[in-house]
C-alpha cells in the first residue's frame, strides 16, 4: 500500500515539477522566497530567517520543505539617507515522495530601495536574485504499473522508462533568475503598509528527467500587507498573497492581533494570535512570540478541500524563526513585518 501511495505522489509531483514551486503558509516569514526586493528591507543590522514545513503528515514525508536566509543592508554611509542597499543569501531544500524527488538551491539577492520623502517613511525598491538549483530523482524509492505482478511488486522497466540509472537516478542542474518590486510606506512612523510583485524563473530553465524538455514555468506573485497600532499595547497585522504558476494559483489572506506584554517599543515582548485562509484549500491558525529581535511562529494547515478525506484533514505543520540584530536604542523606520 505504501508503494502505491508513493506512486500516486510521484504522478502528482511529475505535474508539479513544471506547475508549482514549494511554498510556505507563513509566506511573510520567508522574505527571500517571496520577493527578492525584501532583501535588506528591515530595521536592523542583519536578519536571519528559517522555515520548516511538513505537508500532509498522514502520507509519509509527502512534502518536506526547509529554507534559511540571511540578509543585511550595506553601504549605509555611502548612499543617500533613507535609501537602503541590501544583499542576502538563501537556500531551500525540498523533498517529496519520501525523499524520492529532491530539490536544493542556493541564491544570491540584491536590492535597492529609494526614499520618496525626507523622513524615509515611503520607499520604492527593486530586487534581483540569481539561483543555482539541483533536482535529483531516486528511482529505487518509486514503483510503477509495470512492476505490479501477481505476487506483488517486482523489478520492472521503470528505470528505463525514465531514462535514468535505476541505482543512481539522475540529477538536473540549472540557473534561475528572479526579480521583484516593493513599495513600503507609513503615514506617521508607527504604522506600515506595503505592496509588492515578484516573478521567479524569468529565464524558464529546462528541467526534465525524460527526453522531453520541460521549461520551469514562471511564478508571478502579488502580495500586500500592513501593521497598524490599535492602542499602546495592541496592534493588528494583515497580509495577503496571490500567486500564479502555469495552471496553478493560490490565494492566501488573513492576519493576527499582537499584544505587547512588556509595553516596550525598543525591546518588545509581543504575542501574536491569528489565522490565514488559503481559499478552497486550508484554514491556517497561527501563534507567534516575539522577544526583542527574535520572532518564533507556528501554524497548522487544516485541510478543507476535497483532499481532506485522504489526508484526514491534516494539511501540515510549519515553524518559522526570524532574528533581527538591532543596534541599541534604535527604533528605525517602519518596515514590512507580515
C-alpha positions, 0 to 999 in steps of 0.5 A, spaced: 500 500 500 505 504 501 508 503 494 502 505 491 501 511 495 508 513 493 506 512 486 500 516 486 505 522 489 510 521 484 504 522 478 502 528 482 509 531 483 511 529 475 505 535 474 508 539 479 515 539 477 513 544 471 506 547 475 508 549 482 514 551 486 514 549 494 511 554 498 510 556 505 503 558 509 507 563 513 509 566 506 511 573 510 516 569 514 520 567 508 522 574 505 527 571 500 522 566 497 517 571 496 520 577 493 527 578 492 526 586 493 525 584 501 532 583 501 535 588 506 528 591 507 528 591 515 530 595 521 536 592 523 543 590 522 542 583 519 536 578 519 536 571 519 530 567 517 528 559 517 522 555 515 520 548 516 514 545 513 511 538 513 505 537 508 500 532 509 503 528 515 498 522 514 502 520 507 509 519 509 514 525 508 509 527 502 512 534 502 518 536 506 520 543 505 526 547 509 529 554 507 534 559 511 536 566 509 540 571 511 540 578 509 543 585 511 543 592 508 550 595 506 553 601 504 549 605 509 554 611 509 555 611 502 548 612 499 543 617 500 539 617 507 533 613 507 535 609 501 537 602 503 542 597 499 541 590 501 544 583 499 542 576 502 543 569 501 538 563 501 537 556 500 531 551 500 531 544 500 525 540 498 523 533 498 517 529 496 515 522 495 519 520 501 525 523 499 524 520 492 524 527 488 529 532 491 530 539 490 536 544 493 538 551 491 542 556 493 541 564 491 544 570 491 539 577 492 540 584 491 536 590 492 535 597 492 530 601 495 529 609 494 526 614 499 520 618 496 520 623 502 525 626 507 523 622 513 524 615 509 517 613 511 515 611 503 520 607 499 520 604 492 525 598 491 527 593 486 530 586 487 534 581 483 536 574 485 540 569 481 539 561 483 543 555 482 538 549 483 539 541 483 533 536 482 535 529 483 530 523 482 531 516 486 528 511 482 529 505 487 524 509 492 518 509 486 514 503 483 510 503 477 504 499 473 509 495 470 512 492 476 505 490 479 505 482 478 501 477 481 505 476 487 506 483 488 511 488 486 517 486 482 523 489 478 520 492 472 522 497 466 521 503 470 528 505 470 528 505 463 522 508 462 525 514 465 531 514 462 535 514 468 540 509 472 535 505 476 541 505 482 543 512 481 537 516 478 539 522 475 540 529 477 538 536 473 542 542 474 540 549 472 540 557 473 534 561 475 533 568 475 528 572 479 526 579 480 521 583 484 518 590 486 516 593 493 513 599 495 513 600 503 510 606 506 507 609 513 503 615 514 506 617 521 512 612 523 508 607 527 504 604 522 506 600 515 503 598 509 506 595 503 505 592 496 509 588 492 510 583 485 515 578 484 516 573 478 521 567 479 524 563 473 524 569 468 529 565 464 524 558 464 530 553 465 529 546 462 528 541 467 526 534 465 528 527 467 525 524 460 527 526 453 522 531 453 524 538 455 520 541 460 521 549 461 520 551 469 514 555 468 514 562 471 511 564 478 508 571 478 506 573 485 502 579 488 502 580 495 500 586 500 500 587 507 500 592 513 501 593 521 497 598 524 497 600 532 490 599 535 492 602 542 499 602 546 499 595 547 495 592 541 496 592 534 493 588 528 497 585 522 494 583 515 497 580 509 495 577 503 498 573 497 496 571 490 500 567 486 500 564 479 504 558 476 502 555 469 495 552 471 496 553 478 494 559 483 493 560 490 490 565 494 492 566 501 489 572 506 488 573 513 492 576 519 493 576 527 492 581 533 499 582 537 499 584 544 505 587 547 506 584 554 512 588 556 509 595 553 516 596 550 517 599 543 525 598 543 525 591 546 518 588 545 515 582 548 509 581 543 504 575 542 501 574 536 494 570 535 491 569 528 489 565 522 490 565 514 485 562 509 488 559 503 481 559 499 478 552 497 484 549 500 486 550 508 484 554 514 491 556 517 491 558 525 497 561 527 501 563 534 507 567 534 512 570 540 516 575 539 522 577 544 526 583 542 529 581 535 527 574 535 520 572 532 518 564 533 511 562 529 507 556 528 501 554 524 497 548 522 494 547 515 487 544 516 485 541 510 478 543 507 478 541 500 476 535 497 483 532 499 481 532 506 478 525 506 485 522 504 489 526 508 484 526 514 484 533 514 491 534 516 494 539 511 501 540 515 505 543 520 510 549 519 515 553 524 518 559 522 524 563 526 526 570 524 532 574 528 533 581 527 540 584 530 538 591 532 543 596 534 541 599 541 536 604 542 534 604 535 527 604 533 528 605 525 523 606 520 517 602 519 518 596 515 514 590 512 513 585 518 507 580 515 
